[in-house]
């Protein structure tokens, strides 16, 4: 989740247009097609606009606020296939 950490520090995101990024970052990032170098160039060029740049920073902070510490922990653990039983906190 490094891009989310970057957003928490006020960094605007230019990230690949894949489903998981769309799910997590919604409209708080600029997306580019992984198979198109020109798509990346166009995405980066958008950051030249002060209005877009500052909008992405604000939307990034808003996006970070959607995730609290528990939610981030659950996402990270799920990536590793670990779940916890609420009653005994032991991995299953």
C-alpha positions as CSV (number, residue, x, y, z in Angstrom):
1,X,0.0,0.0,0.0
2,X,2.8,2.4,-0.7
3,X,0.6,4.7,-2.8
4,X,-1.7,5.2,0.1
5,X,1.2,6.1,2.3
6,X,2.4,8.5,-0.4
7,X,-1.1,10.2,-0.3
8,X,-0.8,10.5,3.5
9,X,2.3,12.6,2.9
10,X,0.6,14.9,0.3
11,X,2.0,13.2,-2.8
12,X,-0.3,13.2,-5.9
13,X,-0.6,9.8,-7.5
14,X,0.0,8.7,-11.1
15,X,-0.6,5.0,-11.0
16,X,-1.4,2.1,-13.4
17,X,-5.0,1.7,-14.4
18,X,-5.7,-1.7,-12.9
19,X,-8.8,-2.8,-11.0
20,X,-7.3,-2.8,-7.5
21,X,-6.0,0.7,-7.9
22,X,-9.4,1.9,-9.1
23,X,-11.0,0.3,-6.0
24,X,-8.6,1.8,-3.5
25,X,-7.8,5.2,-5.0
26,X,-11.0,6.0,-6.9
27,X,-10.8,9.5,-8.2
28,X,-7.8,10.5,-6.0
29,X,-5.2,9.6,-8.6
30,X,-4.4,9.9,-12.3
31,X,-4.3,6.6,-14.1
32,X,-2.3,5.4,-17.0
33,X,-2.4,2.4,-19.3
34,X,0.5,0.0,-18.5
35,X,0.8,-0.9,-22.2
36,X,1.1,2.7,-23.4
37,X,4.1,4.9,-22.7
38,X,2.3,7.8,-24.2
39,X,-0.5,7.3,-21.6
40,X,2.1,7.7,-18.8
41,X,3.4,10.8,-20.4
42,X,-0.1,12.3,-20.7
43,X,-0.8,11.4,-17.1
44,X,2.4,13.0,-15.9
45,X,1.8,16.1,-18.0
46,X,-1.5,16.6,-16.1
47,X,0.6,17.3,-12.9
48,X,1.9,20.5,-14.5
49,X,-1.5,22.0,-13.8
50,X,-1.4,23.6,-10.3
51,X,-5.2,23.1,-10.1
52,X,-5.0,19.4,-10.8
53,X,-1.9,19.0,-8.6
54,X,-3.6,20.6,-5.6
55,X,-6.9,18.8,-6.2
56,X,-5.1,15.4,-6.2
57,X,-3.4,16.3,-2.9
58,X,-6.7,17.1,-1.3
59,X,-8.4,14.1,-2.7
60,X,-5.5,12.0,-1.6
61,X,-5.9,13.2,2.0
62,X,-9.6,12.5,1.7
63,X,-8.9,9.0,0.4
64,X,-6.5,8.3,3.3
65,X,-9.1,9.3,5.8
66,X,-11.4,6.5,4.4
67,X,-8.9,4.0,5.8
68,X,-8.4,3.7,9.5
69,X,-5.6,1.7,11.1
70,X,-7.7,-1.4,11.6
71,X,-8.9,-1.4,8.0
72,X,-5.3,-1.0,6.7
73,X,-4.2,-3.9,8.9
74,X,-7.0,-6.1,7.6
75,X,-6.2,-5.3,4.0
76,X,-2.5,-6.1,4.6
77,X,-3.2,-9.3,6.4
78,X,-5.7,-10.4,3.7
79,X,-2.9,-9.9,1.1
80,X,-1.0,-12.5,3.1
81,X,-4.0,-14.8,3.5
82,X,-4.2,-14.2,7.3
83,X,-7.5,-13.8,9.1
84,X,-8.2,-13.4,12.8
85,X,-11.0,-14.8,14.8
86,X,-12.6,-11.9,16.8
87,X,-13.0,-14.1,19.8
88,X,-9.5,-15.4,20.3
89,X,-7.3,-13.2,17.9
90,X,-5.5,-16.3,16.7
91,X,-4.7,-16.7,13.0
92,X,-6.8,-19.3,11.2
